């Protein structure tokens, strides 16, 4: 029920402030482009994910 209220509130905000969605999308696009241009950050993130996977800390990907 709480998730439904959050979704409804987000939709109301988008209807009341349509420019907010465009501004949010613009900021998100710039952020994704910046991160994609940083191979060190991508490599670090992949390394952290690999370590968690191999140690079995993530139950969704843990080896048996």
PQR file with spaces between the fields and no chain letter, atoms N, CA, C, O and H, PARSE charges and radii, in Angstrom:
ATOM       1  N    UNK     1       0.821   -1.196    0.000 -0.4000 1.5000
ATOM       2  CA   UNK     1       0.000    0.000    0.000 -0.0000 2.0000
ATOM       3  C    UNK     1       0.865    1.260    0.000  0.5500 1.7000
ATOM       4  O    UNK     1       0.550    2.250   -0.661 -0.5500 1.4000
ATOM       5  N    UNK     2       1.965    1.198    0.759 -0.4000 1.5000
ATOM       6  CA   UNK     2       2.846    2.359    0.834 -0.0000 2.0000
ATOM       7  C    UNK     2       3.488    2.650   -0.527  0.5500 1.7000
ATOM       8  O    UNK     2       3.638    3.805   -0.925 -0.5500 1.4000
ATOM       9  H    UNK     2       2.221    0.394    1.295  0.4000 1.0000
ATOM      10  N    UNK     3       3.862    1.572   -1.233 -0.4000 1.5000
ATOM      11  CA   UNK     3       4.472    1.759   -2.553 -0.0000 2.0000
ATOM      12  C    UNK     3       3.470    2.391   -3.522  0.5500 1.7000
ATOM      13  O    UNK     3       3.836    3.225   -4.351 -0.5500 1.4000
ATOM      14  H    UNK     3       3.740    0.633   -0.910  0.4000 1.0000
ATOM      15  N    UNK     4       2.211    1.987   -3.407 -0.4000 1.5000
ATOM      16  CA   UNK     4       1.173    2.546   -4.270 -0.0000 2.0000
ATOM      17  C    UNK     4       1.012    4.045   -4.022  0.5500 1.7000
ATOM      18  O    UNK     4       0.832    4.814   -4.966 -0.5500 1.4000
ATOM      19  H    UNK     4       1.914    1.310   -2.734  0.4000 1.0000
ATOM      20  N    UNK     5       1.075    4.460   -2.769 -0.4000 1.5000
ATOM      21  CA   UNK     5       0.968    5.882   -2.443 -0.0000 2.0000
ATOM      22  C    UNK     5       2.170    6.671   -2.978  0.5500 1.7000
ATOM      23  O    UNK     5       2.022    7.805   -3.433 -0.5500 1.4000
ATOM      24  H    UNK     5       1.221    3.835   -2.001  0.4000 1.0000
ATOM      25  N    UNK     6       3.348    6.069   -2.920 -0.4000 1.5000
ATOM      26  CA   UNK     6       4.541    6.746   -3.442 -0.0000 2.0000
ATOM      27  C    UNK     6       4.432    6.920   -4.957  0.5500 1.7000
ATOM      28  O    UNK     6       4.774    7.973   -5.497 -0.5500 1.4000
ATOM      29  H    UNK     6       3.468    5.147   -2.551  0.4000 1.0000
ATOM      30  N    UNK     7       3.951    5.874   -5.636 -0.4000 1.5000
ATOM      31  CA   UNK     7       3.774    5.962   -7.084 -0.0000 2.0000
ATOM      32  C    UNK     7       2.731    7.016   -7.433  0.5500 1.7000
ATOM      33  O    UNK     7       2.920    7.799   -8.364 -0.5500 1.4000
ATOM      34  H    UNK     7       3.673    5.019   -5.198  0.4000 1.0000
ATOM      35  N    UNK     8       1.630    7.033   -6.684 -0.4000 1.5000
ATOM      36  CA   UNK     8       0.574    8.017   -6.940 -0.0000 2.0000
ATOM      37  C    UNK     8       1.096    9.436   -6.706  0.5500 1.7000
ATOM      38  O    UNK     8       0.790   10.346   -7.477 -0.5500 1.4000
ATOM      39  H    UNK     8       1.476    6.397   -5.928  0.4000 1.0000
ATOM      40  N    UNK     9       1.873    9.622   -5.659 -0.4000 1.5000
ATOM      41  CA   UNK     9       2.431   10.947   -5.372 -0.0000 2.0000
ATOM      42  C    UNK     9       3.381   11.380   -6.487  0.5500 1.7000
ATOM      43  O    UNK     9       3.389   12.549   -6.874 -0.5500 1.4000
ATOM      44  H    UNK     9       2.122    8.883   -5.033  0.4000 1.0000
ATOM      45  N    UNK    10       4.181   10.447   -7.006 -0.4000 1.5000
ATOM      46  CA   UNK    10       5.095   10.775   -8.089 -0.0000 2.0000
ATOM      47  C    UNK    10       4.324   11.172   -9.349  0.5500 1.7000
ATOM      48  O    UNK    10       4.706   12.112  -10.046 -0.5500 1.4000
ATOM      49  H    UNK    10       4.175    9.498   -6.692  0.4000 1.0000
ATOM      50  N    UNK    11       3.248   10.456   -9.634 -0.4000 1.5000
ATOM      51  CA   UNK    11       2.441   10.805  -10.804 -0.0000 2.0000
ATOM      52  C    UNK    11       1.780   12.172  -10.653  0.5500 1.7000
ATOM      53  O    UNK    11       1.695   12.936  -11.615 -0.5500 1.4000
ATOM      54  H    UNK    11       2.938    9.692   -9.067  0.4000 1.0000
ATOM      55  N    UNK    12       1.317   12.475   -9.451 -0.4000 1.5000
ATOM      56  CA   UNK    12       0.709   13.788   -9.206 -0.0000 2.0000
ATOM      57  C    UNK    12       1.747   14.885   -9.411  0.5500 1.7000
ATOM      58  O    UNK    12       1.448   15.921  -10.005 -0.5500 1.4000
ATOM      59  H    UNK    12       1.387   11.854   -8.670  0.4000 1.0000
ATOM      60  N    UNK    13       2.968   14.664   -8.920 -0.4000 1.5000
ATOM      61  CA   UNK    13       4.029   15.660   -9.108 -0.0000 2.0000
ATOM      62  C    UNK    13       4.351   15.856  -10.581  0.5500 1.7000
ATOM      63  O    UNK    13       4.592   16.980  -11.022 -0.5500 1.4000
ATOM      64  H    UNK    13       3.211   13.823   -8.437  0.4000 1.0000
ATOM      65  N    UNK    14       4.356   14.766  -11.347 -0.4000 1.5000
ATOM      66  CA   UNK    14       4.650   14.881  -12.776 -0.0000 2.0000
ATOM      67  C    UNK    14       3.552   15.635  -13.509  0.5500 1.7000
ATOM      68  O    UNK    14       3.826   16.373  -14.456 -0.5500 1.4000
ATOM      69  H    UNK    14       4.160   13.853  -10.989  0.4000 1.0000
ATOM      70  N    UNK    15       2.308   15.453  -13.073 -0.4000 1.5000
ATOM      71  CA   UNK    15       1.208   16.176  -13.716 -0.0000 2.0000
ATOM      72  C    UNK    15       1.250   17.653  -13.346  0.5500 1.7000
ATOM      73  O    UNK    15       1.032   18.517  -14.196 -0.5500 1.4000
ATOM      74  H    UNK    15       2.085   14.854  -12.304  0.4000 1.0000
ATOM      75  N    UNK    16       1.529   17.938  -12.085 -0.4000 1.5000
ATOM      76  CA   UNK    16       1.540   19.332  -11.626 -0.0000 2.0000
ATOM      77  C    UNK    16       2.776   20.093  -12.113  0.5500 1.7000
ATOM      78  O    UNK    16       2.703   21.291  -12.389 -0.5500 1.4000
ATOM      79  H    UNK    16       1.706   17.236  -11.396  0.4000 1.0000
ATOM      80  N    UNK    17       3.905   19.398  -12.216 -0.4000 1.5000
ATOM      81  CA   UNK    17       5.164   20.048  -12.603 -0.0000 2.0000
ATOM      82  C    UNK    17       5.807   19.282  -13.757  0.5500 1.7000
ATOM      83  O    UNK    17       6.758   18.533  -13.536 -0.5500 1.4000
ATOM      84  H    UNK    17       3.965   18.425  -11.992  0.4000 1.0000
ATOM      85  N    UNK    18       5.308   19.455  -14.985 -0.4000 1.5000
ATOM      86  CA   UNK    18       5.875   18.695  -16.109 -0.0000 2.0000
ATOM      87  C    UNK    18       7.334   19.046  -16.404  0.5500 1.7000
ATOM      88  O    UNK    18       8.077   18.209  -16.917 -0.5500 1.4000
ATOM      89  H    UNK    18       4.535   20.063  -15.164  0.4000 1.0000
ATOM      90  N    UNK    19       7.744   20.253  -16.091 -0.4000 1.5000
ATOM      91  CA   UNK    19       9.137   20.646  -16.307 -0.0000 2.0000
ATOM      92  C    UNK    19      10.091   19.914  -15.382  0.5500 1.7000
ATOM      93  O    UNK    19      11.273   19.764  -15.690 -0.5500 1.4000
ATOM      94  H    UNK    19       7.140   20.932  -15.674  0.4000 1.0000
ATOM      95  N    UNK    20       9.574   19.458  -14.243 -0.4000 1.5000
ATOM      96  CA   UNK    20      10.406   18.733  -13.281 -0.0000 2.0000
ATOM      97  C    UNK    20      10.890   17.415  -13.879  0.5500 1.7000
ATOM      98  O    UNK    20      12.033   17.014  -13.662 -0.5500 1.4000
ATOM      99  H    UNK    20       8.613   19.581  -13.992  0.4000 1.0000
ATOM     100  N    UNK    21      10.027   16.747  -14.627 -0.4000 1.5000
ATOM     101  CA   UNK    21      10.417   15.479  -15.250 -0.0000 2.0000
ATOM     102  C    UNK    21      11.511   15.708  -16.288  0.5500 1.7000
ATOM     103  O    UNK    21      12.456   14.924  -16.379 -0.5500 1.4000
ATOM     104  H    UNK    21       9.098   17.072  -14.803  0.4000 1.0000
ATOM     105  N    UNK    22      11.388   16.771  -17.063 -0.4000 1.5000
ATOM     106  CA   UNK    22      12.411   17.062  -18.068 -0.0000 2.0000
ATOM     107  C    UNK    22      13.735   17.418  -17.417  0.5500 1.7000
ATOM     108  O    UNK    22      14.792   16.998  -17.888 -0.5500 1.4000
ATOM     109  H    UNK    22      10.620   17.408  -16.989  0.4000 1.0000
ATOM     110  N    UNK    23      13.688   18.179  -16.353 -0.4000 1.5000
ATOM     111  CA   UNK    23      14.919   18.552  -15.657 -0.0000 2.0000
ATOM     112  C    UNK    23      15.578   17.326  -15.028  0.5500 1.7000
ATOM     113  O    UNK    23      16.799   17.177  -15.077 -0.5500 1.4000
ATOM     114  H    UNK    23      12.829   18.521  -15.971  0.4000 1.0000
ATOM     115  N    UNK    24      14.772   16.458  -14.441 -0.4000 1.5000
ATOM     116  CA   UNK    24      15.304   15.238  -13.827 -0.0000 2.0000
ATOM     117  C    UNK    24      15.936   14.344  -14.888  0.5500 1.7000
ATOM     118  O    UNK    24      17.012   13.785  -14.674 -0.5500 1.4000
ATOM     119  H    UNK    24      13.781   16.579  -14.401  0.4000 1.0000
ATOM     120  N    UNK    25      15.268   14.211  -16.033 -0.4000 1.5000
ATOM     121  CA   UNK    25      15.812   13.387  -17.120 -0.0000 2.0000
ATOM     122  C    UNK    25      17.121   13.972  -17.641  0.5500 1.7000
ATOM     123  O    UNK    25      18.047   13.228  -17.965 -0.5500 1.4000
ATOM     124  H    UNK    25      14.394   14.666  -16.207  0.4000 1.0000
ATOM     125  N    UNK    26      17.205   15.288  -17.723 -0.4000 1.5000
ATOM     126  CA   UNK    26      18.436   15.927  -18.209 -0.0000 2.0000
ATOM     127  C    UNK    26      19.595   15.682  -17.246  0.5500 1.7000
ATOM     128  O    UNK    26      20.706   15.367  -17.671 -0.5500 1.4000
ATOM     129  H    UNK    26      16.453   15.892  -17.459  0.4000 1.0000
ATOM     130  N    UNK    27      19.335   15.826  -15.958 -0.4000 1.5000
ATOM     131  CA   UNK    27      20.384   15.594  -14.960 -0.0000 2.0000
ATOM     132  C    UNK    27      20.818   14.128  -14.966  0.5500 1.7000
ATOM     133  O    UNK    27      22.008   13.825  -14.878 -0.5500 1.4000
ATOM     134  H    UNK    27      18.432   16.082  -15.612  0.4000 1.0000
ATOM     135  N    UNK    28      19.852   13.232  -15.071 -0.4000 1.5000
ATOM     136  CA   UNK    28      20.166   11.809  -15.092 -0.0000 2.0000
ATOM     137  C    UNK    28      20.992   11.447  -16.326  0.5500 1.7000
ATOM     138  O    UNK    28      21.923   10.647  -16.235 -0.5500 1.4000
ATOM     139  H    UNK    28      18.886   13.479  -15.143  0.4000 1.0000
ATOM     140  N    UNK    29      20.658   12.030  -17.472 -0.4000 1.5000
ATOM     141  CA   UNK    29      21.407   11.756  -18.698 -0.0000 2.0000
ATOM     142  C    UNK    29      22.853   12.241  -18.584  0.5500 1.7000
ATOM     143  O    UNK    29      23.782   11.545  -18.993 -0.5500 1.4000
ATOM     144  H    UNK    29      19.902   12.681  -17.546  0.4000 1.0000
ATOM     145  N    UNK    30      23.033   13.424  -18.032 -0.4000 1.5000
ATOM     146  CA   UNK    30      24.394   13.950  -17.862 -0.0000 2.0000
ATOM     147  C    UNK    30      25.182   13.073  -16.898  0.5500 1.7000
ATOM     148  O    UNK    30      26.364   12.815  -17.127 -0.5500 1.4000
ATOM     149  H    UNK    30      22.279   13.989  -17.700  0.4000 1.0000
ATOM     150  N    UNK    31      24.552   12.615  -15.831 -0.4000 1.5000
ATOM     151  CA   UNK    31      25.229   11.769  -14.849 -0.0000 2.0000
ATOM     152  C    UNK    31      25.642   10.437  -15.468  0.5500 1.7000
ATOM     153  O    UNK    31      26.764    9.974  -15.258 -0.5500 1.4000
ATOM     154  H    UNK    31      23.592   12.825  -15.645  0.4000 1.0000
ATOM     155  N    UNK    32      24.746    9.823  -16.226 -0.4000 1.5000
ATOM     156  CA   UNK    32      25.068    8.545  -16.872 -0.0000 2.0000
ATOM     157  C    UNK    32      26.200    8.727  -17.875  0.5500 1.7000
ATOM     158  O    UNK    32      27.091    7.881  -17.955 -0.5500 1.4000
ATOM     159  H    UNK    32      23.835   10.198  -16.397  0.4000 1.0000
ATOM     160  N    UNK    33      26.180    9.804  -18.632 -0.4000 1.5000
ATOM     161  CA   UNK    33      27.252   10.055  -19.597 -0.0000 2.0000
ATOM     162  C    UNK    33      28.580   10.274  -18.891  0.5500 1.7000
ATOM     163  O    UNK    33      29.615    9.812  -19.373 -0.5500 1.4000
ATOM     164  H    UNK    33      25.457   10.491  -18.567  0.4000 1.0000
ATOM     165  N    UNK    34      28.573   10.963  -17.769 -0.4000 1.5000
ATOM     166  CA   UNK    34      29.813   11.200  -17.018 -0.0000 2.0000
ATOM     167  C    UNK    34      30.380    9.887  -16.497  0.5500 1.7000
ATOM     168  O    UNK    34      31.575    9.623  -16.628 -0.5500 1.4000
ATOM     169  H    UNK    34      27.733   11.338  -17.378  0.4000 1.0000
ATOM     170  N    UNK    35      29.516    9.061  -15.903 -0.4000 1.5000
ATOM     171  CA   UNK    35      29.989    7.792  -15.347 -0.0000 2.0000
ATOM     172  C    UNK    35      30.484    6.874  -16.458  0.5500 1.7000
ATOM     173  O    UNK    35      31.481    6.172  -16.287 -0.5500 1.4000
ATOM     174  H    UNK    35      28.545    9.275  -15.796  0.4000 1.0000
ATOM     175  N    UNK    36      29.793    6.875  -17.591 -0.4000 1.5000
ATOM     176  CA   UNK    36      30.209    6.025  -18.708 -0.0000 2.0000
ATOM     177  C    UNK    36      31.573    6.444  -19.260  0.5500 1.7000
ATOM     178  O    UNK    36      32.280    5.625  -19.846 -0.5500 1.4000
ATOM     179  H    UNK    36      28.983    7.445  -17.730  0.4000 1.0000
ATOM     180  N    UNK    37      31.943    7.703  -19.078 -0.4000 1.5000
ATOM     181  CA   UNK    37      33.223    8.198  -19.584 -0.0000 2.0000
ATOM     182  C    UNK    37      34.361    7.958  -18.594  0.5500 1.7000
ATOM     183  O    UNK    37      35.502    8.336  -18.858 -0.5500 1.4000
ATOM     184  H    UNK    37      31.368    8.369  -18.602  0.4000 1.0000
ATOM     185  N    UNK    38      34.058    7.338  -17.464 -0.4000 1.5000
ATOM     186  CA   UNK    38      35.073    7.107  -16.434 -0.0000 2.0000
ATOM     187  C    UNK    38      35.365    5.605  -16.326  0.5500 1.7000
ATOM     188  O    UNK    38      34.723    4.918  -15.531 -0.5500 1.4000
ATOM     189  H    UNK    38      33.131    7.032  -17.249  0.4000 1.0000
ATOM     190  N    UNK    39      36.300    5.091  -17.090 -0.4000 1.5000
ATOM     191  CA   UNK    39      36.565    3.647  -17.049 -0.0000 2.0000
ATOM     192  C    UNK    39      37.035    3.164  -15.683  0.5500 1.7000
ATOM     193  O    UNK    39      36.826    2.001  -15.338 -0.5500 1.4000
ATOM     194  H    UNK    39      36.821    5.649  -17.735  0.4000 1.0000
ATOM     195  N    UNK    40      37.669    4.036  -14.899 -0.4000 1.5000
ATOM     196  CA   UNK    40      38.130    3.623  -13.572 -0.0000 2.0000
ATOM     197  C    UNK    40      36.931    3.322  -12.676  0.5500 1.7000
ATOM     198  O    UNK    40      36.944    2.342  -11.932 -0.5500 1.4000
ATOM     199  H    UNK    40      37.839    4.981  -15.180  0.4000 1.0000
ATOM     200  N    UNK    41      35.894    4.160  -12.743 -0.4000 1.5000
ATOM     201  CA   UNK    41      34.710    3.916  -11.932 -0.0000 2.0000
ATOM     202  C    UNK    41      33.997    2.642  -12.353  0.5500 1.7000
ATOM     203  O    UNK    41      33.529    1.877  -11.510 -0.5500 1.4000
ATOM     204  H    UNK    41      35.884    4.957  -13.347  0.4000 1.0000
ATOM     205  N    UNK    42      33.915    2.414  -13.659 -0.4000 1.5000
ATOM     206  CA   UNK    42      33.255    1.204  -14.154 -0.0000 2.0000
ATOM     207  C    UNK    42      34.043   -0.030  -13.715  0.5500 1.7000
ATOM     208  O    UNK    42      33.457   -1.013  -13.261 -0.5500 1.4000
ATOM     209  H    UNK    42      34.295    3.036  -14.344  0.4000 1.0000
ATOM     210  N    UNK    43      35.355    0.019  -13.848 -0.4000 1.5000
ATOM     211  CA   UNK    43      36.186   -1.113  -13.425 -0.0000 2.0000
ATOM     212  C    UNK    43      36.094   -1.365  -11.943  0.5500 1.7000
ATOM     213  O    UNK    43      36.043   -2.517  -11.512 -0.5500 1.4000
ATOM     214  H    UNK    43      35.831    0.817  -14.216  0.4000 1.0000
ATOM     215  N    UNK    44      36.072   -0.308  -11.150 -0.4000 1.5000
ATOM     216  CA   UNK    44      35.949   -0.464   -9.703 -0.0000 2.0000
ATOM     217  C    UNK    44      34.615   -1.106   -9.353  0.5500 1.7000
ATOM     218  O    UNK    44      34.553   -2.012   -8.522 -0.5500 1.4000
ATOM     219  H    UNK    44      36.114    0.628  -11.499  0.4000 1.0000
ATOM     220  N    UNK    45      33.548   -0.633   -9.990 -0.4000 1.5000
ATOM     221  CA   UNK    45      32.221   -1.199   -9.721 -0.0000 2.0000
ATOM     222  C    UNK    45      32.140   -2.662  -10.100  0.5500 1.7000
ATOM     223  O    UNK    45      31.571   -3.466   -9.361 -0.5500 1.4000
ATOM     224  H    UNK    45      33.598    0.103  -10.665  0.4000 1.0000
ATOM     225  N    UNK    46      32.704   -3.015  -11.248 -0.4000 1.5000
ATOM     226  CA   UNK    46      32.709   -4.422  -11.662 -0.0000 2.0000
ATOM     227  C    UNK    46      33.541   -5.272  -10.711  0.5500 1.7000
ATOM     228  O    UNK    46      33.182   -6.412  -10.412 -0.5500 1.4000
ATOM     229  H    UNK    46      33.165   -2.362  -11.848  0.4000 1.0000
ATOM     230  N    UNK    47      34.641   -4.721  -10.241 -0.4000 1.5000
ATOM     231  CA   UNK    47      35.474   -5.464   -9.289 -0.0000 2.0000
ATOM     232  C    UNK    47      34.766   -5.712   -7.980  0.5500 1.7000
ATOM     233  O    UNK    47      34.840   -6.814   -7.437 -0.5500 1.4000
ATOM     234  H    UNK    47      34.932   -3.796  -10.484  0.4000 1.0000
ATOM     235  N    UNK    48      34.081   -4.711   -7.461 -0.4000 1.5000
ATOM     236  CA   UNK    48      33.332   -4.875   -6.212 -0.0000 2.0000
ATOM     237  C    UNK    48      32.228   -5.909   -6.389  0.5500 1.7000
ATOM     238  O    UNK    48      32.005   -6.739   -5.508 -0.5500 1.4000
ATOM     239  H    UNK    48      34.020   -3.816   -7.903  0.4000 1.0000
ATOM     240  N    UNK    49      31.534   -5.861   -7.526 -0.4000 1.5000
ATOM     241  CA   UNK    49      30.472   -6.833   -7.774 -0.0000 2.0000
ATOM     242  C    UNK    49      31.039   -8.245   -7.888  0.5500 1.7000
ATOM     243  O    UNK    49      30.426   -9.204   -7.418 -0.5500 1.4000
ATOM     244  H    UNK    49      31.714   -5.186   -8.242  0.4000 1.0000
ATOM     245  N    UNK    50      32.206   -8.372   -8.511 -0.4000 1.5000
ATOM     246  CA   UNK    50      32.820   -9.694   -8.663 -0.0000 2.0000
ATOM     247  C    UNK    50      33.246  -10.256   -7.315  0.5500 1.7000
ATOM     248  O    UNK    50      33.040  -11.439   -7.042 -0.5500 1.4000
ATOM     249  H    UNK    50      32.704   -7.593   -8.893  0.4000 1.0000
ATOM     250  N    UNK    51      33.832   -9.425   -6.478 -0.4000 1.5000
ATOM     251  CA   UNK    51      34.271   -9.889   -5.158 -0.0000 2.0000
ATOM     252  C    UNK    51      33.070  -10.358   -4.338  0.5500 1.7000
ATOM     253  O    UNK    51      33.125  -11.410   -3.702 -0.5500 1.4000
ATOM     254  H    UNK    51      34.000   -8.464   -6.699  0.4000 1.0000
ATOM     255  N    UNK    52      31.996   -9.587   -4.351 -0.4000 1.5000
ATOM     256  CA   UNK    52      30.799   -9.984   -3.603 -0.0000 2.0000
ATOM     257  C    UNK    52      30.237  -11.294   -4.146  0.5500 1.7000
ATOM     258  O    UNK    52      29.770  -12.141   -3.384 -0.5500 1.4000
ATOM     259  H    UNK    52      31.951   -8.732   -4.867  0.4000 1.0000
ATOM     260  N    UNK    53      30.285  -11.453   -5.460 -0.4000 1.5000
ATOM     261  CA   UNK    53      29.770  -12.676   -6.078 -0.0000 2.0000
ATOM     262  C    UNK    53      30.616  -13.882   -5.674  0.5500 1.7000
ATOM     263  O    UNK    53      30.075  -14.924   -5.306 -0.5500 1.4000
ATOM     264  H    UNK    53      30.664  -10.765   -6.079  0.4000 1.0000
ATOM     265  N    UNK    54      31.929  -13.744   -5.740 -0.4000 1.5000
ATOM     266  CA   UNK    54      32.800  -14.879   -5.448 -0.0000 2.0000
ATOM     267  C    UNK    54      32.797  -15.241   -3.970  0.5500 1.7000
ATOM     268  O    UNK    54      32.962  -16.411   -3.626 -0.5500 1.4000
ATOM     269  H    UNK    54      32.369  -12.897   -6.038  0.4000 1.0000
ATOM     270  N    UNK    55      32.617  -14.281   -3.108 -0.4000 1.5000
ATOM     271  CA   UNK    55      32.573  -14.570   -1.668 -0.0000 2.0000
ATOM     272  C    UNK    55      31.222  -15.093   -1.231  0.5500 1.7000
ATOM     273  O    UNK    55      31.086  -15.623   -0.128 -0.5500 1.4000
ATOM     274  H    UNK    55      32.484  -13.331   -3.387  0.4000 1.0000
ATOM     275  N    UNK    56      30.218  -14.950   -2.087 -0.4000 1.5000
ATOM     276  CA   UNK    56      28.895  -15.456   -1.748 -0.0000 2.0000
ATOM     277  C    UNK    56      28.117  -14.544   -0.832  0.5500 1.7000
ATOM     278  O    UNK    56      27.208  -15.003   -0.140 -0.5500 1.4000
ATOM     279  H    UNK    56      30.328  -14.519   -2.983  0.4000 1.0000
ATOM     280  N    UNK    57      28.446  -13.263   -0.804 -0.4000 1.5000
ATOM     281  CA   UNK    57      27.737  -12.327    0.061 -0.0000 2.0000
ATOM     282  C    UNK    57      26.368  -11.969   -0.502  0.5500 1.7000
ATOM     283  O    UNK    57      25.460  -11.610    0.248 -0.5500 1.4000
ATOM     284  H    UNK    57      29.185  -12.891   -1.366  0.4000 1.0000
ATOM     285  N    UNK    58      26.221  -12.064   -1.809 -0.4000 1.5000
ATOM     286  CA   UNK    58      24.956  -11.760   -2.447 -0.0000 2.0000
ATOM     287  C    UNK    58      24.210  -13.068   -2.645  0.5500 1.7000
ATOM     288  O    UNK    58      24.620  -13.882   -3.472 -0.5500 1.4000
ATOM     289  H    UNK    58      26.958  -12.356   -2.417  0.4000 1.0000
ATOM     290  N    UNK    59      23.125  -13.293   -1.912 -0.4000 1.5000
ATOM     291  CA   UNK    59      22.442  -14.582   -2.008 -0.0000 2.0000
ATOM     292  C    UNK    59      21.878  -14.877   -3.395  0.5500 1.7000
ATOM     293  O    UNK    59      21.654  -16.037   -3.739 -0.5500 1.4000
ATOM     294  H    UNK    59      22.792  -12.632   -1.240  0.4000 1.0000
ATOM     295  N    UNK    60      21.648  -13.838   -4.191 -0.4000 1.5000
ATOM     296  CA   UNK    60      21.086  -14.057   -5.519 -0.0000 2.0000
ATOM     297  C    UNK    60      22.123  -14.663   -6.462  0.5500 1.7000
ATOM     298  O    UNK    60      21.764  -15.351   -7.418 -0.5500 1.4000
ATOM     299  H    UNK    60      21.829  -12.895   -3.911  0.4000 1.0000
ATOM     300  N    UNK    61      23.411  -14.411   -6.197 -0.4000 1.5000
ATOM     301  CA   UNK    61      24.445  -14.885   -7.121 -0.0000 2.0000
ATOM     302  C    UNK    61      25.466  -15.795   -6.425  0.5500 1.7000
ATOM     303  O    UNK    61      26.482  -16.145   -7.025 -0.5500 1.4000
ATOM     304  H    UNK    61      23.702  -13.852   -5.420  0.4000 1.0000
ATOM     305  N    UNK    62      25.215  -16.171   -5.207 -0.4000 1.5000
ATOM     306  CA   UNK    62      26.200  -16.960   -4.458 -0.0000 2.0000
ATOM     307  C    UNK    62      26.350  -18.359   -5.067  0.5500 1.7000
ATOM     308  O    UNK    62      25.375  -18.989   -5.479 -0.5500 1.4000
ATOM     309  H    UNK    62      24.389  -15.888   -4.720  0.4000 1.0000
ATOM     310  N    UNK    63      27.586  -18.814   -5.107 -0.4000 1.5000
ATOM     311  CA   UNK    63      27.850  -20.172   -5.594 -0.0000 2.0000
ATOM     312  C    UNK    63      27.561  -21.153   -4.466  0.5500 1.7000
ATOM     313  O    UNK    63      27.797  -20.867   -3.292 -0.5500 1.4000
ATOM     314  H    UNK    63      28.378  -18.303   -4.773  0.4000 1.0000
ATOM     315  N    UNK    64      27.052  -22.297   -4.844 -0.4000 1.5000
ATOM     316  CA   UNK    64      26.740  -23.332   -3.823 -0.0000 2.0000
ATOM     317  C    UNK    64      27.927  -24.244   -3.653  0.5500 1.7000
ATOM     318  O    UNK    64      27.879  -25.176   -2.850 -0.5500 1.4000
ATOM     319  H    UNK    64      26.859  -22.529   -5.797  0.4000 1.0000
